[in-house]
């Protein structure tokens, strides 16, 4: 379950030919959204589904799509959503709840809901949401995921893996060593500290010196870092001890033998920036109540290195997101 293997996806995307000069950022590994020029306007376009959970999917679909717009340096503006609902399980109250949550999520991020589609669909067992979002750019300038350069610092906002912890608490709560209060806090971690990276992306963009941004989702921080390195054509060196892990994650992930580096990490933002700007961005985040860490650096040699306990090894690869283990146990 989850994303196609990177080698296959790279092959498929490489066969998408296009020479339209108005496509400023097209399909590619690590590219969070498309950027197109239409007349005098430059727009950021994004689509993403929510499939791993059936709770709060309206909130998820707005937030996840908005995150990718923000990673390109854009401001999310307009949203279309498709809801696919299971037959024999769909009620009026379910539909009303989804639309209420959708309106609230859009309103909280100053996004206008402009359309979409809703249907009861054969062959699915839980609601699925697919979003399409349009964003705008300030002065038409965007941040390319391919912009990272050797010597850049690699920053991470918040701790990992926020989204994975919330989903586990919702979908596989039995057997977790958490009391009722702790379990509810784990479930609501998508709201506090939250899976939105709009604030930290905007702060980093406005601070300056940012060369690339990427939000790690499926496959976790390890896959996100690999995608960023591939997009930039560089290598990356990451320090395992510098990657902050949520305390609750350290308690519940071992129950399913989940490696936190490979688990859904939405809510954290990876930022590559000029080395001299790194501390300034970290301080700017801190002044807004956002934890930040310097976790590595971009290298010229195309190697994906994880330094752990002073030993250099390869950054781990995950054929599927580690969270899929909860559906197999």
ABEGO torsion letter per residue (X at the ends): XEBBBAAAAAAAAAABBBABAABABBBBBGBABBBBBBEABBBBBBBBBBAABABGAAAAAAAAAAAAAAAAGBBBABBBBBBBBBBGABBAAAAAAAAAAAAAAAAAAGBBBAEEBBBBBBGBABBBBBBBBBBBBBGGBBBBAAABBBGBBBBBBEBOBAAAAAAAAAABABGBBBBAAAAAAAAAAAAOAEABAAAAAAAAAAAEGBABBBBBBBGEAAAAAAAAAAAAGBBBBBBAAABBBBAAAAAAAAAAGBBAAABBABGBBBBBBBAAAAAAAAAAAAAAGBBBBBAEBBBABBBBBBBBGGBBBBBBBBABBAAAAAAAX
